[in-house]
């Protein structure tokens, strides 16, 4: 499937847009109409010859007009086909521009601080955009938090440095950047190499097979390249700044977090959180207790996250006159510096990752892109989820369960299932501690975009915070009968350690007791063979010498009444802005007006996410009809249905077009004091219902308790030529 039903008409960017995004005509058509007008305006000459000449001119003018109409229709069909995906990148860009123009004009979202020339990567949601976002988040809560009995938390955006140092963000949350040496404009180094390789592979028809293979290999290992290797590739390929062609600097790390200080002294460093997950991890102990000390359980959080996004162009050298960073080309809502995340941390016993509800999603079949298919150059294919888990393509049932639930969530929102795939991370993409990772990728005009990450992060996060904080973030499994187990026992000899390390004795003892089994066994072997061992004490920041008399390390058989372990974490993480942008594109299409001379924009939002569920139109401006409209409005308000009354003098057809462009699924037209019509947006079908029934019918359909097909088969149909005349 291409980019869906697309919505541009006539001669593209040069055609002026009407008040509802309608293309009015191109210059050749306008000239043709003017010529016809001039010809028809001529005075008829006396005599039969003149009349015949005038009639011939009129006939020729009519024929020319018909020819222009045919030409217009042909151009529309060609452009529609081009934009629908038959013409590569240009078609995608034209489609995207049509969507973005409509979204900004109808105030779904706009650049932030627009009157001050804006800031790259920051956007404001307008009224319809806020409503769509609110509806998406409400459904997320219903689909995940309520149905899975999750524990929802809300943690601060400002995070102390020590927390993010423990998680690894302070040291590792970086992009490698290069800078235009003359203008100071910065770029992601790997993105420049990726763009270079892709452009060469697509456009250089004279390239040898060896060179093509080399570029494909570079793309495959791009995430593994070091700083020096990225810089070497940029020089080898002669890559320069895209806009100026100026030389580029060597790559350097750029931390993506916004740094701040907590308190007026400035002595307590912090960051704006780059994700919401850390707030859940540090609260694990309390959440575990709140849940009755039972596993598995899940905690969820919706909140703002902040990343000084370096994935697209931004200028750090030149400020405009209003001391604000000028807007640079970016990927709209896909690449922003402040965004909404909805994250789930599902804590599970690492020895039992079965899921009791997996059978509910096992029969789902959708596009999956395992790493083996990627490495062999194949495409994504439809695989039943149960089969993917049983074959080991997906690591475990709990991970598979959440993949299935994410699929259902996205498709219920209105994401096209044929443009949704789940791609498994390649080995060079995964963190060393991760058991398995999948991305829900949605195809839009920018290509395949990661919108949800579903990862089995093992026990890494809880262990990292346990080690840094000294607070054990663990769970217990109580045994019905005591079990005999072989346990590693580390006994520091405090007397000898005190004589050797004096005031530092406690820190050395704690470090010895915190050794994992592998470290302890390695020390035991070294002590037995050499009599002493070098041991790094992190709290001292240095190595110390431990001799054989200072510690005993052995394995003993002990009886245990419970098992203490660090839970694993399955983490689905949702980029809400990215999902919404893809939903905008998947919902957007155009259709011709009834006269056939204009293209009307429509968003086919499901009622679930539509910003307004219903509009109410009195057909004519008569007091009795307006009173009926107010009664229906009050009934809709009581039923909790978002709606809007439109009593402007505009024709009913134009009012329909205006609300179709906002994605409003239903319109109630008041043309009587006893009954009204209800119109469905996409089919434009109308039924007639009693005034008293209107609100309840809309409520049932928008809540999903009734389908439009059911409504259509239940109530009398209504056909009105005047209603659609201006659409």
N, C-alpha and C positions, 0 to 999 in steps of 0.2 A: 504494500500500500504506500502511496506517495505522501504528500503533505495534507491530504484530506481535501474537502471541498474548499476551493480557494476563492478569493474575494476581490480581485481587482478586475477592472473592466477597461477596455479601450486602450489608449496609447501610453499607459504606464505613468511614470513620474511626472510627465508634463501635463497631464490632464487635471483640470481643477476639480476639487472635491466640493460637493454640496454640504449642506448642514448635517446630513446623516451619513457622510462618507460615500456619497453617490458620485460617480464619475459622469460629468456633464457632457463631454464631447471633446474632440480634438480640433485643431485649427482648420484642417481640410474640410471637416464636416461643417464647421461654422461658416467657412468661406462658401461652401456649397449652398447652404441655406440662404446666405446673403445674396448669392447670385440668383437663386430662385425668386427671392423677394423682389430683386430689381426687375427681373423679366416680367413677373406677374403684375408689377406696378405700371408698366408702360401703358399708355392710352392706345386703345384700338384704332387703327386707321380705317377710314371709310372704305367701303367696298368689300366685295367678296374676297379679293386677293389678300387684302390686309387681314380679314378675319381668318382666312386659312393660314396665313403666316403666323398670326398670333396664336391660333390653336396649335400649330406645329411647335411653336416655342413653349407653349404650356405643356404639351405632351412630352417634349424633350426635358423640360424641367422636372416633371413628375417622374420620368424615367431616371433622370439623374438622382433625384431624391431616393428613389427605390434602390438605385445602385449604391448610394452612400449608406443606406440602411444595411444592405447586404455586406458591404465592406466592413461596416462597424461590427456586425455579427461575426464575420469571419475573424476580425482582429481579436474580438473577445474570446472566441473559441481557441485561437492560437495562444493567446496569453494565458487563458485558463489552463491549457495543456502544459504550457511551459512552467507555470508556477506550480502545477501539481506534481512536479518532480521529474519531468522528462528533459529538463534542460539544466542539470547540475546546479552549481553554486549560485548563479545569477537568479534562478527561480526561487531558491531558498531565501536569498536576500530580499527579493521583491515581496515575497510572502511575509517575511518577518517585518519588513517596513510597514506593510499594510496593517498587520496586527498591532505593532507598537504605536503607529499613528492613531489607531482607533482607541487603544487603551489610554493613551495620554490625553486625547481629545475628550474622552468620556470620563476622565479623572479616575481611572482605576489605579494608576500610579503615575508619579511625575518625579523628575529630579529634585532632590532636596535643595533648599536654599536657592531656588531658581532665580529670584530677583537679584541675587549676588553672583550670578553666573554658575552657581552650583558647585558641588564637590564630587569628583569621580568616585563611583562606588557607593553612593548614598542616595536612597530613594524614599519618597513619602507615598504611602497608600492613601488614595482619596476615598470618598464614601463607598462607592461600589467595590473597590479593592479591599477596604477594611471588612466589608460584609462577606466577601468571598473568603478571605483569610479566616475570619471568625467562624464561618461555617465549616471550613476544612478542619480547623482545630477542634471544633465541637464534635465532629464525626470521629476524629482521631481519639478523643477521650472516650467516646462511646465504644468504638471498635476495639480499642486496646485496654484502656484503664478500667472501664466498667466491665467489659466482657471477660477480662482476664483477672479481675480483682487485684489490680496493681495498687501500690502505695504511691500516691503522688506527693512530690515535695516541690518546694520553691526556694532556691538558694540564691545568695547574692551574686551579682555580676562581678563585683570587685573581689579578687582572690589573692590572698597573701602569697608572696614569692615562694615560701617554703613548700606550699602545696604543689605548685606547678614545677618546682625543682624535683620533687619526689616523683611526679608523674613523667618527667622527662621533657616537658615542654620548654623549659628555660634553655636547655642545652641543645635540643634537637628539633624544635618546631620552627624550622627555617626553610627558606627557599634560597637557591643560589641565583644571584642577580648579576647582570652586567649593566654598565652605564655608558650612554653616549658620551664620549670624552669631551665633546664641545658643548652640548646643551644640558647634560646632566639627566636626561630622560633615562628611566630604568626599565629593564626588561627581564623576564625570567629566562635564564640561560637555556634550560632544557626546552622551553617552548620555541625559542628561535631555531634550535637545531631540529626539533620536530617539524616545524613549518617548512624549513629548508628541505628536509628529506622528503616530506609529502609532496611538496610542489615539484621537486625534481622527478619523483616517481610518476606523477600524474601528467606532467607537461613535456618532459624531455624525451621525445620519441627516439632520439639517436643514442640514448644511453646504452652502454654494453650490459650484458647480463651480469658480469662480475660486479660492475659498479652498482647495479640495482640490488644485487644480493647484499652488498656491503651496507647500503643505506637501510635496507630492511633489518639487517642485523643490528645496526645502530639504534633503530627505533625499538627493537626488542629489548636491548640492554640499557636503554637510556636512563632508567631509574637507578641503575647500578653504577653509573659513571661517577668518578670522584670529581672534586673541584678542578684538579689539574687536567683530568681527561676531558671535561666539558670545555675548558679553555682551549685545549689543544684542538678539539674538533671545530670550534668556532674559527680558529685561525686557519686550520687546514682547508675548510670549506669557504673561506673568505667572507664570512657572514658579517654584515655591517648593520647599523641602526636602520630599521625598516623605513622610517620617514625621511631621514636626512642622508643616509648612506655614509655617515661618519663612522670612524673606527670605534670599537667597543673596548671597555676596560676588561681586565681579567675578572673572572667570576669571584664573588664574595658572598658570605652568608648574610641573610637578612632575616631577623626574627620577626615572625608575623604577629606577635602579640603587642597590644598597646600597653605600654608601661605607665604606672602611676605610683603615687605614694599614699600611704594610709595615715591620716593624722597630720597635724600642722607641722610637726617636727621634721618630716621627710625622712625619718630614720627607719620606717617600716615599709619596705618596697612591696609593691603589688602589681597586678596586671588585671586588665579587663579579661574575663574568662574567654578562652578560644572555643570552649565547648561546655556543655552543662554537666557532663558525666562526673567530673571530679567531686562536685557537691554531693552526689549520691554515694560515691565510694567512701568518702570520709565520714559519712553518716551511717555506714553499714551496721556498725555495732548496735546503734539505737534502733534502726529499722528491723534488724534481726530479732531483737528483744520484743519490739512492738508486734511482730508477726508471730509471737508465741514460740520463738526459737525453733522455727520449722523451715525447712527447705523442701522444694524450691519456692522462691517468691521473686516478685519483680517490683522494682521501683521505677517511677516515670517522672519526667520533668519537661515542661515546656518553658522556654525562656530565650532571652537574647544572648547571642554570642558575638564576639568581635575578633576580626582578623584584619590586619593591615595588609589586605590582599595585594599580592604582587604578581598575580597571574596575568594581568593585562597592563597595558601601558599606563604609567602615571608619571607626572613631572615633579621632581623634588628640588629642582633648581630655580625655576622661574615662577614667582607668584604674580598673579594679576593685580591690578590697581586696588582691588578691594581686599587684598591680602588673603585671598581664598584660592585653593587649588582649582584650576580650570578643569572642566569636564574633558576627559580624554576618551577615545573609543574604548568601550568595554562591552561586556556581554550582559547588559541589562541586569535583571534580577538574578542572573546566574552567577555573577561575580560582584559581590558587594562586601562592604567592610563591617556592616552591622546587619545581623540576620537572625531569623527565628529558627531555633532547633527544637525538635521534639525527640527526646531520647529515652530509651528503655534500657535498664540494666537488669537482666534476668539472672539471678544467682542460683546455681545448680551444683549438686554434688558431682565432682569431676569423675567419679567412678560410676555414675548413673545418669546419663544424658538422654534417657528415654523420656517421652512426653505423653501423658495420659490422653491428650486430645489430638494426637497426630493423625489418627484415622479420619478425622473430620476434614483434613486437607490433603490426604495421601493421594486421592484420585484427581486432584487438579493437574492439568497439563498446560504448560506454557513454554515460551522460549527460554532456553537455558544455554549458557555459553561456557561449558567447562574449560579448564585450562588446557586440557589435551587437544580440544578442538581449536583453540586459539593458536597453540604452538604448531599445529599441523596445517594451519591456513584455512580451516573450514569455517563455516558460518554457524551461528546459533541455530539450534533445532529444538523442536517441541519434545519435551521429556516429561512423563508423569512423575510427580514429586516423590511418590512412594518408591518408584523404581530408582530415582536418583539417590535416595537414602540407602536403599537396600544394596545398591551396587557400590556404595562408598564414594560416589561423586560428591554428595553432600556429607559432611563428616558425621553428623549425628541427628537424631530425631528432633531434639529441641531446636537446633539451628534450622532444620527443615521445616518445622512447624511455623517458625516466625517468617521464613521465606514465603510460605503459603499465605499467612495472614497479611503480609505486606502486599502480595499480589491482589488479594481480595480488596484491601483498602484502596489501592490505587485505581483499580478498575471500577469500583463503586463510585469513586469521585468523578469518573468520566475520562480517565486516561485510556487511550486506544490500546487494547490488548495486543494488537499486531505490531505496535510500536513500543512495546515494553519487553525487556529481556533481563535476565539475571545472569550477570557475568562474574565468574569466579576469578579471584585475584591470582595472578601469576606468582610464582615463587619469589621473584625479585620485588614484588609489590607488598608482600606480607611482612609484618613485623616478626621477629624471630620467635616471639612467644605465642603467636596466634596459631590456633589449630586449623581454622578455615575461615575464609572471608568471601562474601558475595556482595555485589553491588546491584541494586535495582536501577537499570539505566533506561531512560526514556528518550526516544528519538524526537528531536525537534529541528528547527531550521539551522541550529548550530551543530547538528549531528547527534550522536549518542551521548547523553549527559547523565552522570551519576547523580541520583536524587536521594537514594536511601542506601546506607551501608549496613549490612547484617554480618556481624563478626562474632566468632567464638574466640574471645580474648584470653582464654584460659584463666589462670589465677594471678596474672601479672599485676593488675592494678591494686588489688587488695594487699598483695605481698609488698609492693613498693611503698605503700603508705604505712603498712605495719612496721617495716624496717626503719623508715624515716621518723615516724612519730613515736615508736616504742610501744604503741597500743596494739595488741593482737586482734586483728580483724579476721576472726575464725568462726567456724560453726562446729557443732558437736552432733555426733550420732550415738545415742545411748543403746547399749547392747542388752538384749533380754537376759543373756547369760554371759558371765565374764569370759574373755578370750585371752589365750596365751599368745603373746606376740613377741618377736625379737625387736628390741629397742636399742638404739644407739644412746649410750650414756656418756655425757661429758662432765667430768668433775674437776673444776679448777681447784688447785691447792692454794687457798687464799693466803696462808702464812708465807709460803715461798714467793708468791706473786707480790705480797705486801713488802717483803724485804727488797725485792728487785725494783718495783715500780712506785713504791711509797704512795704519794697522793693520787697517782693515776691507776691505782690498783682496781678500783671499781669499774672503770671504763674497759680495762683489759679483760676482767672477769666477764662483763656483759658481752663483749665481743666474742670471747671464746664460747660462751653458752649459746650465742646466736648462730654459730656455724651450722651450715647444712650438712647432710650426711656425707656428701662427696668431699667437701672441704675437710671435715673432721677425719675421714679415713686417710686422706692424703697427708694430713699433719701427723697422724699416728704412724704411718709408714716412714715418714721422714725422721721422726723422733727415734724410732727403733733402729734405723740405719745410720743416722748421723748424731743422734743425741741432742740435737737442737734444730729449731725451724724458724724461719722468718715469717712473721704474721702481721698483716696490715690491720691496724685499729683505726676505723674511719673517724671515730670521735677525736682521736689524737692527730689524725692526718699523717700518720707515718708508720713505718714498719718497726716492730719490736722483736726481740729474740726470745723465743720460748724454749726452755730446756725441758728435759724429760721429767724432772721432778715437779714441774709447775702444773701439770695437768694429766689426768688419766682418761683415756678414751677406750671404751669397750662396748661390746654388745651383750645384752643380758635378756633372758626370757622373763617377761613380766606379765602379770594378769592385768587386763584393762577392762574397765566397765563402760568405757565410751571411747569413741574415735574422734580426735580433734583434727580438723583439716581446713584449708583455705578454699572457699568455693570458687568454681569457675564462673565466668560471666559471658552470657550471650547478649550482644548489644546491637539492637536495631537503632539506627540514628537517621532521622528524617530532616532533610533540608526543605523547610516548608516553602520558602520563596521559590526554589527551583521547581518544586512540584506544581506550584501555582502557575508559574510561567509556562510550563509544558501543558498544563490544563488549558490555559488561555489559547495556546496554539492549536491544541487538539479539538477545541470547541468552536473554532472560528471558521466560518464559511460565508459565501455570498450567494445571493440568488437575484435573478432579474426582477424588476418591478413589473406590475401587471401590464404596463404599456410597453415593456421590453426595452426602454431606452436608458435605464439606469440599473446599476448593481447595488444592492442593499446589503449591508454588513449584518451578520447574525452571530451571536454566541449561543451554542447549543448546550448551555450548562444544564446538568441534571437539576431537578428541584432541590436536591440535597445541598448543593453549593451555590445556587443562583443568589445573587446579591439581594434581589427583590423577588418574592414568589409570585406576586400578582399585581396588576394595575387595574384601576377602576376608571372607566370612561363614560361619562354621560354623552350620549350620541349628539345631542344638540343642547345649546345653552337655554334650558328651560328650568324654572325653579323646582317643578315637581320631580324632574329627573335627578337634579342635584341633591334633593332630599333623599331620594332612594339610594344614591351613591353614598351619602353619609351614613345611612343605616347599614349598608353592606360593609362599609369601612369599619364601623364600630364592631360588627360581628367578626370581621377578620382580625381586628385587634384583640378581641376577647379570646379568639382561637389561637392567638400567638403567631399569626402569619404576617410577615413583613410585606407591606404593600404601599402603593402610592396612588393618590387620586389625581387625575389630569383633567382639569376643566378649562384648559386653554381653548381658544377659538380655532386651533388648527384642525384640519380634517382628520377624521378617525383613522384613515389610512396612514397619514404621516405620524400620528401618535403610535400606531402599531409599529411602524418602522423604527421609531425612536426607542421604544422599549425592547424590540427585538435586538437592537444593537447593544443593549445592556444585558441581554441574556435572560430577560424576564420570561418564565415559561408559560404564564397564563394571563389572559386579559378578560376582564368582565366589562361588557358593554351594556350600559343602561339605555334601553330604547323604549321602555314601557314602565309603568308603575307596578305591574304585577309579575313580570318575568324579565329575565336578562339573558344575554348570550355569554358563553364562556368560550374563548378562543385559545387553541393550543398553538404555541409558537412555531414549531417546525413544520407541521402539516398544514397549518392555517385553518384547520377544521374548526367548526363552531357547533355547539349544542345549545339548546334553550332549556333553562331551568327556572323554577320559581325563585322569586327574590329571597324567600326564607331558606331555600336550599343552597344558595350560591356559596356561602362561606363554608358550609360543611363539606360540599363537594371538593372545593379547593383544598381544604384541610386534609381530606382523605388521600387525594392524589399527591400532594406535596409531602405527606408523611410516608408515602410508599405503601399505604394500606389498600390502595386502589390504583389501577392503571388507567391511562387515557383510553386505551382500547375498550375497557369495561365501561367507562363513562360514555364513550361514543356509541356503544351498543345499547345503553340504557335510556338515554334521553333523546328527544326529537332533534334532528339535525337542522341547522340553520344555514341558509345560503344567502349571502348579501353581496351584490355587485358593488354597492356604494362603499362598503367597508374597506374593501381592498383596492379601490380604484386608484388611490394615490400611493400605494405601496410600491 
